[in-house]
Amino acid sequence: MKKFIAIFAVLFAALSLSGCAPEATNELPKTGIIIENAYVTAGETEARVYAVITSRADRTVTLIGGTTDAAGTVKVMKGSGSSEEILEDGVEIHVGQELPLDESKKHITLTKLAKPIMPGDTISFTFEFEGAEPQTFELTAK
C-alpha cells in the first residue's frame, strides 16, 4: 500500500510539473485597438476621460472622439489649463504606437454634463475611431 501511495505521489507531481494544465498568460490581443486603464474624472460641469490606447491594427487609425449620454459635448483635446486646445481632426495612432490619454497631454473632455459625475459613479462611454470599430466601456469616476 505504501508503494502504491508513493507511485501515485510521484505520478501526480510529474503531471503537475509537466504542464498538462493550460498556461495562463497576460498577453493582450495581437490585433486591433487595445484600450486599458480607462476611467472618467469626477466633475460638476466637466469631466475628462483618461486611458491608454495601443494600436495593433494593420494601419494607422485616428481617435476622433466618443459618445456618452452623460455629456452633451465630447472633444479630443491636448494640453491643460489655459493652453488646452481642441484637436478637430483627432489624434492619429500609428501601428504599434501607444497613446496615453492623461491630464497634461492628450485627453477627452466631456462638457455639458447631464448631471454631476461623482467619485464611484459609472458612465457608459464609446471611444470612436476613423479606421477602426468603436469600443464601449463602463467607466468608473475617480
N, C-alpha and C positions, 0 to 999 in steps of 0.2 A: 504494500500500500504506500509506503514512504517513497519507493522508487517511482510509482505512478504519479504521485504529487510532484516529485522533483522533475520528472519529464514534462508534466503539464506546465509547471512554472517556467521551465526553460523555453518551451514552445511559445507560451504566452509572451514572454519577454522578447523573443526573436521576432514574432509577428508584430509586436508593438513598435519595435525599433526599425522594422523593415519598410515602414511607410505604406502599409496597407490602407490606412485611412487617407482620404483626400487631403492634400496640402492646403492649408489656409493661407491666403495671400491678402495683401492690402493694395494690390495693384489697381490702378484706375483703368477704365476702358481704354482701348487702344485707338479709337477713332472718335470724331465728333467734338463737341464743345463740352468741357467739364466745368461745372460751377461748384465751388466749395466755400465753406465758411461764410455763407450768405446770411446777412441779418439786416434789420432796419433799426434806425435810431429812434428813440422816443422823441416826441415833439408836440407842441400845441398847434402850430400852424404850418410847420415844415418838418420834414424828416429826410434822412438820407439812407440810401441802400449801399451797403458795402459787401464785397465778395472778392474771391479770386477766380478769375476765368482763364482757363487754359484751352488753347486750340490744338486739337489733334485731328482737325479737319484736313481734307485734302487740298484746300485752297484758303486764301485769306478771306475772313468774314469780318463783318462790321457790326459792333454793338450799336444799335440805333435808338435804344430806349427801352421802354417797358410799359406795361399796363397794370392797373390795380383799381379796385373800387374804393380804396382808402384815400385816393387823392384825385384832384381834378386835373393836375398837370404833372407830367413825368418828363424830366430833362436830363440828358447826359451833360455833365459839367466837368470843368477842370479848375484847379486852384482852390483857394479858400479865402474866406473873408471878402475884403474889397477887391481882391484880384481874381475873383471867381468869374468864369465866363462859360457861356453855353457852347457846346460843341454841336452845331447844327447838323453836321454830316456824320456824327457819331464817332466811334473810335475803331480803327482797324486793328484786327488781331491776326497776326501772321501765323502760318503753320509752325507749331512748336512753341509759340510765344505764350507767356503768362502775363495776364493783365490784372494787376491788383487794383481794385476799386477801394480807395481809402480816403480818409478825411483831408489829406493835404494835396492829393493829386487828382486823378480822375475818379468820379463817383456819379451816382444817380441821385438827383434831388426830387423829392415829392413835395409839391406845394398845393395849396387849396385843399387841405386835408378835410375829409368828410367829418371827422371827429378827431380829437387829440389821440395820439398814439402813446400809450403809457408803457413803462417797462413791463415786460411779460406778455403784452398783447401780441397777437399774431395777425398778420395780413397775408393775403394771397397776392403774389407778385409774379408777373410773367416777364422774363427777360426776352427782348426781341432783337433779332439779328437780320442782317441782309446777308444771304448766302448760307444760312443755317436755320434749322427749325427753332421756334420759340420754346422756352423751358419755363415751367411754372413751379414755384416753390411756396411753401408756407414759411414766412419769415417771422422770427420772434424779435420783439423790440428789446433793445438794450439801453 
